[in-house]
Every structure is written in structure tokens, then in C-alpha cells.
């Protein structure tokens, strides 16, 4: 089921804490920053004091995961011009970022931020994690778009991770 343009995304499915939960919260926070027109710092503070203070999916969000959440939100906002420039280049002719569903836009922005600024996370993990986050909000067509867009960006930004291993035809795994 897809969240409408002006509906805040709800928590999707059972998340057992960890980085995926931090990514889910980051997408929700980015959605809120855009649609409530609030600052990244204000939204991060609100999430930290209210939404992350308890448990997420039955498990507390660890301090490292809270830091990941805040870093993705703040970093995505700080790099928004560069991120949006890269995303616009992936849209069909005649399409603009504001035409995308708000949740899809938040997922793509956060995923692009990680591809740009978090080289310690393998590109395939970034793609998989953000497609997983999007599953709770998007239909098959939107999921395919998220997957294809992040995959295209990853192959451009991190070509070494997609280089074919010598002779056996399988991609290198890192």
C-alpha cells in the first residue's frame, strides 16, 4: 500500500531494531522535514525524544543505530542539492522530483545519501535495505522504480563493486 502525498508514512511491518529500523525512521523523518517544513535538527530531536525513546518492533534502538538515523537525516538534508541532481537525471523525460510520491522521494534521497557518503556499506546492502523499507509503503511498480533507480546510481557511483570477477561471470562481493 502506498502512502499518499500528504500522509505521513506509518511504521511498516515488524522491524527488530537495528540499522533497517534506523533507515525506516530516517525516511519518516525526511518525509516530515519536507511536508511539515521543519528543520532537520528539530525533526531529529523530536524523533530522539519521542519516537526513538521507546522500542521499535519490540527492540530498543541501540545508540549506534540512533546515530545512524541522525546521520542519514542530517546528511541527506545537507547534501540535498547534489542528491536531487543525481535523482533528476534518473527520471523519465517530463518528470520532476515533486511528481514522485513523497515516501518514494524520501527513500531515494536517503539511499542516494548512503551511496554517496557511506562507502563502508556495500552498495548492494544500501539498495536492499531501502527497497526493504519501501516495501511497507509502496506497490510493486514503485518498488521496481526504487530498486532500478538505486541500482543505476550505485553502478555509476561505485563501479568497482559491480565489476565482473575474472572468468567466472559472477560479480565481486564485498
C-alpha positions as CSV (number, residue, x, y, z in Angstrom):
1,X,0.0,0.0,0.0
2,X,1.4,3.4,-0.9
3,X,1.3,6.4,1.4
4,X,-0.4,9.4,-0.2
5,X,1.5,12.6,-0.9
6,X,0.3,14.2,2.3
7,X,0.1,11.2,4.6
8,X,3.0,10.6,7.0
9,X,4.3,7.1,6.5
10,X,3.4,4.7,9.2
11,X,5.8,2.0,10.5
12,X,5.8,-0.9,8.1
13,X,5.9,-4.5,9.2
14,X,7.9,-5.9,12.1
15,X,11.3,-4.2,12.4
16,X,13.5,-5.7,15.0
17,X,15.6,-2.6,15.7
18,X,19.0,-2.2,14.0
19,X,20.1,-0.3,11.0
20,X,17.0,-1.0,9.0
21,X,14.9,0.5,11.7
22,X,17.2,3.5,11.8
23,X,16.7,3.8,8.0
24,X,12.9,3.5,8.3
25,X,12.9,6.2,10.9
26,X,15.2,8.4,8.7
27,X,12.8,8.0,5.8
28,X,9.9,9.0,8.1
29,X,11.9,12.0,9.4
30,X,12.8,13.1,5.9
31,X,9.2,12.9,4.9
32,X,8.3,15.0,7.9
33,X,11.0,17.6,7.2
34,X,9.6,18.1,3.7
35,X,5.9,18.1,4.4
36,X,5.9,19.9,7.7
37,X,8.6,22.2,6.6
38,X,10.6,21.7,9.7
39,X,14.4,21.7,10.2
40,X,16.4,18.5,10.2
41,X,17.6,19.3,13.7
42,X,14.1,19.8,15.0
43,X,12.8,16.6,13.5
44,X,15.8,14.6,14.7
45,X,15.3,16.0,18.2
46,X,11.6,15.1,18.1
47,X,12.3,11.6,16.9
48,X,15.0,11.1,19.5
49,X,12.9,12.3,22.4
50,X,9.6,10.7,21.4
51,X,9.7,8.1,18.7
52,X,13.1,6.5,19.4
53,X,12.9,6.8,23.1
54,X,10.9,3.6,23.4
55,X,11.1,0.4,21.4
56,X,10.8,-0.2,17.7
57,X,9.4,-3.5,16.7
58,X,9.9,-4.9,20.2
59,X,13.6,-4.0,20.5
60,X,15.2,-0.8,21.7
61,X,17.1,1.2,19.1
62,X,20.8,0.9,20.0
63,X,22.8,4.1,20.4
64,X,24.8,3.4,17.2
65,X,21.6,3.0,15.3
66,X,20.3,6.3,16.7
67,X,23.5,7.9,15.5
68,X,23.0,6.3,12.1
69,X,19.4,7.6,11.9
70,X,20.5,11.2,12.8
71,X,23.5,11.0,10.4
72,X,21.3,9.9,7.5
73,X,18.7,12.6,8.1
74,X,21.2,15.4,8.6
75,X,23.5,14.2,5.8
76,X,20.6,13.8,3.3
77,X,19.4,17.4,4.1
78,X,23.0,18.8,3.9
79,X,23.6,17.1,0.5
80,X,20.1,17.6,-0.9
81,X,21.2,19.7,-3.9
82,X,23.7,17.0,-5.0
83,X,21.3,14.2,-4.2
84,X,18.4,15.8,-6.1
85,X,20.7,16.5,-9.1
86,X,21.6,12.8,-9.3
87,X,18.0,11.7,-8.9
88,X,16.6,14.1,-11.5
89,X,19.0,12.5,-14.1
90,X,17.2,9.2,-13.5
91,X,13.7,10.4,-14.1
92,X,11.7,9.8,-17.3
93,X,11.6,12.8,-19.6
94,X,9.0,15.3,-18.4
95,X,9.1,14.0,-14.8
96,X,10.2,16.1,-11.8
97,X,11.1,15.1,-8.3
98,X,7.9,16.8,-6.8
99,X,5.8,14.5,-9.0
100,X,7.1,11.4,-7.2
101,X,5.3,10.1,-4.2
102,X,6.7,11.7,-1.0
103,X,7.8,8.4,0.5
104,X,9.4,7.3,-2.7
105,X,11.3,10.6,-2.8
106,X,12.4,10.2,0.8
107,X,13.6,6.6,0.3
108,X,15.5,7.6,-2.9
109,X,17.2,10.6,-1.2
110,X,18.3,8.6,1.9
111,X,19.5,5.7,-0.3
112,X,21.4,8.1,-2.5
113,X,23.0,9.8,0.5
114,X,24.3,6.4,1.8
115,X,25.7,5.6,-1.7
116,X,27.5,8.9,-1.7
117,X,28.7,9.2,1.9
118,X,28.8,5.8,3.4
119,X,31.3,3.8,1.4
120,X,31.7,1.3,4.3
121,X,28.2,0.0,3.5
122,X,28.2,-2.1,0.3
123,X,26.1,-0.7,-2.5
124,X,24.0,-3.9,-2.7
125,X,23.2,-3.6,1.0
126,X,22.1,0.0,0.6
127,X,19.8,-1.0,-2.3
128,X,18.4,-4.0,-0.4
129,X,17.8,-2.0,2.8
130,X,16.0,0.8,1.1
131,X,13.9,-1.5,-1.1
132,X,13.0,-3.3,2.2
133,X,12.0,0.0,3.8
134,X,9.9,1.0,0.8
135,X,8.1,-2.4,0.8
136,X,5.9,-1.2,3.6
137,X,4.7,1.8,1.7
138,X,4.9,1.1,-2.0
139,X,3.3,-1.1,-4.6
140,X,5.3,-3.3,-6.9
141,X,5.7,-0.7,-9.6
142,X,7.1,1.9,-7.1
143,X,9.4,-0.8,-5.6
144,X,10.7,-1.6,-9.0
145,X,11.4,2.1,-9.6
146,X,13.2,2.4,-6.3
147,X,15.3,-0.7,-7.0
148,X,16.2,0.3,-10.5
149,X,17.0,3.9,-9.6
150,X,19.2,3.0,-6.7
151,X,20.9,0.2,-8.7
152,X,21.6,2.7,-11.5
153,X,23.1,5.2,-9.1
154,X,25.2,2.6,-7.4
155,X,26.6,1.3,-10.6
156,X,27.6,4.8,-11.6
157,X,28.9,5.9,-8.2
158,X,30.6,2.6,-7.2
159,X,31.5,0.8,-10.3
160,X,34.2,-1.3,-8.6
161,X,31.6,-3.0,-6.5
162,X,29.9,-4.2,-9.7
163,X,32.9,-5.3,-11.7
164,X,32.8,-8.8,-13.0
165,X,35.2,-11.2,-11.4
166,X,37.8,-12.7,-13.8
167,X,36.4,-15.6,-15.8
168,X,33.5,-16.8,-13.7
169,X,30.9,-14.2,-14.7
170,X,29.9,-13.5,-11.1
171,X,30.0,-10.0,-9.7
172,X,32.5,-9.3,-6.9
173,X,31.0,-9.3,-3.5
174,X,32.4,-7.0,-0.8
